[in-house]
Amino acid sequence: TTDPEKIALQVGTGSDPRNAPFSRALQRAEKVLIVRNDMVDLYSRIWCCWELFCAHEQGLLERPGVLMVSGPTPPMNVDAREARPKVDISSADASNPEDKRTILESVLGSGLELEDINKKLTEVKYFDCTSQRPRGGSRMSSGCCPSSDEDSSMLESESSSDDEELGNRR
């Protein structure tokens, strides 16, 4: 539907995005699934950034196996010396300008530094499922949702190696 009133009921627009239905649902979430695509940069949309911000604020992105990423990894710059485009939550768009205002207000009032939030969003954006590492960054406590059986077996073998490596350090 494109009816603004129906959308407002579903999304939960208002003065506090923390009261939005999916914000409340995320507070009880045990896993976070990000499904990337080639059509829309999720990190250019304020509500997508908001959901990841909430997951980060709740510590979900740091827990092993909680973050699952599926879909194509965003391309890197051709020239490796160039920095990859960073996510800037304050530049993200919203269909409703009031949503953007209230989300940014809530983010800025969280006590977390905007630079740290953008850094985490950028790290998640460039998370490479094939290596289970964010491109150009440190290892994250994340997983990958394979798109084929071949990817699944690759993921299992990488997980086994990680488990063995962890066991050797104990």
C-alpha positions in Angstrom: 0.0 0.0 0.0 1.0 3.6 -0.5 -1.6 5.0 1.9 0.4 7.2 4.4 -1.9 6.3 7.3 -1.5 2.6 6.8 2.2 2.9 6.5 2.3 5.0 9.7 0.5 2.3 11.5 2.9 -0.4 10.2 6.1 1.5 10.7 5.1 3.3 13.9 6.0 6.9 13.0 5.9 9.3 15.9 8.1 11.3 18.2 10.2 8.3 19.4 11.3 5.6 16.9 12.1 3.3 19.8 8.4 2.8 20.1 8.1 1.7 16.4 6.8 -1.9 16.2 9.9 -3.4 14.7 12.1 -1.5 17.2 10.2 -3.2 20.0 10.5 -6.5 18.2 14.3 -6.1 17.8 14.6 -5.7 21.6 13.6 -9.3 21.8 15.5 -10.5 18.8 18.1 -13.2 19.1 19.4 -12.9 15.5 19.8 -10.2 13.0 19.5 -10.9 9.3 20.6 -8.4 6.6 19.6 -9.3 3.1 21.5 -7.1 0.6 20.6 -6.6 -3.0 21.9 -4.9 -6.1 19.0 -2.5 -6.4 19.1 -0.4 -3.2 21.9 0.5 -0.9 20.3 -0.4 2.5 22.6 2.0 4.2 21.1 4.9 2.3 17.8 4.4 4.0 17.3 5.8 7.5 15.1 3.0 8.8 17.6 0.4 7.7 20.4 2.3 9.5 18.1 2.7 12.5 17.6 -1.1 12.8 21.3 -1.7 12.7 22.0 1.1 15.1 19.5 -0.5 17.6 21.2 -3.9 17.1 24.6 -2.3 17.7 23.3 -0.5 20.8 21.9 -3.7 22.2 25.3 -5.5 21.6 23.8 -7.9 19.0 26.4 -7.1 16.4 29.2 -8.2 18.7 27.7 -11.6 19.8 29.0 -14.6 17.9 26.5 -16.0 15.4 23.9 -13.3 15.9 24.5 -11.2 12.7 23.7 -13.0 9.5 24.4 -11.3 6.2 23.1 -12.5 2.8 23.3 -11.2 -0.7 26.0 -9.6 -2.8 28.9 -7.8 -1.1 29.0 -4.1 -2.2 31.8 -3.6 -4.7 35.1 -2.1 -3.6 36.6 0.8 -5.4 38.7 -0.2 -8.5 41.7 1.7 -7.1 42.5 0.0 -3.8 44.2 3.1 -2.6 40.9 4.9 -2.5 38.9 4.6 0.6 35.6 2.8 0.3 32.5 5.0 0.7 31.6 5.3 4.3 28.1 5.1 5.7 26.8 8.3 7.1 23.5 7.9 8.9 22.9 11.6 8.9 22.9 11.4 5.0 20.4 8.5 4.9 17.0 9.2 3.2 13.5 8.7 4.5 10.1 8.8 2.7 8.9 10.9 5.6 11.3 13.8 6.6 9.8 13.6 10.1 11.0 10.0 10.5 14.5 11.1 9.6 14.4 13.9 12.1 13.2 11.8 15.0 15.6 8.9 14.2 18.6 11.2 14.1 17.5 12.9 17.3 17.3 9.5 19.0 20.7 8.4 17.6 22.4 11.6 18.7 20.8 11.4 22.1 22.0 7.8 22.6 25.4 8.7 24.1 27.2 6.9 21.3 29.5 8.9 19.1 28.2 9.4 15.5 31.6 8.5 14.1 31.5 5.1 16.0 28.0 4.4 14.7 29.0 5.2 11.1 32.1 3.1 11.5 30.1 0.1 12.6 27.5 0.6 9.9 30.3 0.8 7.3 31.9 -2.4 8.7 28.6 -4.3 8.4 27.9 -2.9 4.9 31.2 -4.3 3.6 31.0 -7.6 5.4 32.2 -10.2 3.0 30.3 -13.5 3.4 32.9 -15.5 1.4 35.6 -14.8 3.9 33.4 -14.0 6.9 35.4 -10.8 7.4 34.5 -7.2 6.9 36.6 -6.0 3.9 39.5 -4.0 5.1 38.6 -4.5 8.7 39.0 -6.7 11.7 37.1 -10.0 12.2 33.5 -9.5 13.3 31.3 -11.9 15.3 29.1 -12.5 12.3 27.9 -15.2 10.0 26.7 -15.6 6.5 23.5 -17.0 5.1 24.7 -19.0 2.1 22.8 -18.9 -1.1 23.7 -22.4 -2.3 24.8 -25.8 -1.0 28.3 -25.1 -2.2 28.4 -21.9 -0.1 26.9 -23.8 2.8 29.7 -26.5 2.8 32.3 -23.7 2.5 30.8 -21.9 5.5 30.7 -25.2 7.5 34.4 -25.9 6.8 35.4 -22.3 7.7 33.3 -22.6 10.9 35.1 -25.9 11.8 38.5 -24.3 11.2 37.5 -21.4 13.4 36.3 -23.8 16.2 39.5 -25.7 16.0 41.5 -22.5 16.2 39.6 -21.3 19.2 40.0 -24.7 20.9 43.8 -24.5 20.4 43.9 -21.1 22.2 42.1 -22.3 25.3 
